[in-house]
Structures are given as C-alpha cells and as structure tokens.
Amino acid sequence: MAFTISKTVPCVKSYPALLGAAVKCPEETLQVTYAVVSLVSLSGNQGVAEYTVTPEGFDHSGSGVLEFEYSGTGNPFEEAEAALKATLE
C-alpha cells in the first residue's frame, strides 16, 4: 500500500566530502511516495504506524511514525494510510 503526491519542498544540498558542508538551493517540486510499512502498536482504537517517504529518483528514503485512530473493524494498514494522507493535505 502506497500513494504518491506532488510536494514542493525547500532544498539544501549537502556535500559529505566537505565534512557535511551544505548550501541552500531553490525550492523543488518532487513526486513523493508514502508507504505504511508496519504497525508499531494497535490497542483498542489507537494505533501507531511506521511509514517511509521516498522522493522519485532519490537514493535514500526517510521514515516516520504516525499515531492514528483505528475503527476496530477495518484494515489497520488502510486506515493508517488514510490518516497519513489526511495529514499531508
């Protein structure tokens, strides 16, 4: 389960060979895929899900955790994904 959105983000280029020196660059609009990858906890109507963030063409993904309300009857992964999508709108 995953979804992709277009997101405009600030840009900072980092140069590891220069001991992490960085420089600001113009904002970029990227296609970013979000995917709920695991349930950290599910208790009653409260859940915590882990998700990945993968910009198109990038070498590394980011990750995050999201608390969400669970109905108790549906697919918790789908409900976590819907909650994640709602936070990004």
C-alpha positions as CSV (number, residue, x, y, z in Angstrom):
1,M,0.0,0.0,0.0
2,A,1.4,3.3,-1.1
3,F,0.4,6.6,-2.6
4,T,2.3,9.3,-4.4
5,I,1.8,13.1,-4.2
6,S,3.5,16.2,-5.7
7,K,5.2,18.2,-2.9
8,T,7.1,21.5,-3.1
9,V,9.9,21.5,-0.5
10,P,12.9,23.6,0.4
11,C,16.2,22.4,-1.0
12,V,19.5,22.0,0.8
13,K,22.4,20.3,-1.0
14,S,24.9,18.6,1.3
15,Y,28.5,17.7,0.5
16,P,29.7,14.8,2.7
17,A,33.2,15.0,1.1
18,L,33.4,18.6,2.5
19,L,32.6,17.4,6.1
20,G,28.9,18.0,5.7
21,A,29.0,21.5,4.3
22,A,25.6,22.5,2.8
23,V,24.2,25.2,0.6
24,K,20.6,26.3,0.1
25,C,19.1,26.0,-3.3
26,P,15.7,26.9,-4.9
27,E,12.5,25.1,-3.8
28,E,11.8,21.9,-5.7
29,T,8.6,20.2,-6.6
30,L,9.0,16.4,-6.2
31,Q,6.9,13.3,-6.7
32,V,7.0,11.7,-3.3
33,T,5.7,8.2,-2.4
34,Y,4.5,7.4,1.1
35,A,4.0,3.8,2.3
36,V,2.8,2.5,5.6
37,V,5.3,-0.4,6.2
38,S,4.5,-1.6,9.7
39,L,2.2,-1.3,12.7
40,V,4.2,-0.4,15.8
41,S,1.2,-0.8,18.1
42,L,-2.5,-1.3,18.0
43,S,-4.6,-1.1,21.1
44,G,-8.3,-0.6,21.2
45,N,-9.0,2.3,18.8
46,Q,-5.4,3.7,18.9
47,G,-2.7,2.7,16.5
48,V,0.9,3.7,15.7
49,A,2.2,3.0,12.2
50,E,5.7,3.4,10.7
51,Y,5.9,4.8,7.1
52,T,8.5,5.5,4.5
53,V,8.9,8.7,2.4
54,T,10.6,8.1,-1.0
55,P,11.1,11.0,-3.4
56,E,11.3,9.9,-7.0
57,G,14.9,9.4,-8.2
58,F,16.5,9.7,-4.7
59,D,18.9,7.1,-3.3
60,H,17.6,7.2,0.3
61,S,14.2,7.0,1.9
62,G,13.1,8.8,5.0
63,S,10.8,7.3,7.6
64,G,8.4,8.5,10.2
65,V,5.8,7.4,12.8
66,L,2.1,8.3,12.8
67,E,-0.5,7.9,15.6
68,F,-3.9,7.2,14.1
69,E,-7.4,6.4,15.3
70,Y,-8.4,2.8,14.4
71,S,-12.1,1.9,13.8
72,G,-11.6,-1.6,15.3
73,T,-13.2,-3.3,12.3
74,G,-11.3,-2.3,9.1
75,N,-7.8,-3.0,7.8
76,P,-5.4,-1.0,10.1
77,F,-2.9,-0.5,7.3
78,E,-5.5,1.1,5.1
79,E,-6.8,3.3,8.0
80,A,-3.2,4.3,8.9
81,E,-2.6,5.2,5.2
82,A,-5.8,7.3,5.1
83,A,-4.8,9.1,8.2
84,L,-1.3,9.8,6.8
85,K,-2.8,11.1,3.6
86,A,-5.1,13.4,5.6
87,T,-2.1,14.9,7.4
88,L,-0.5,15.8,4.1
89,E,-3.5,17.7,2.6
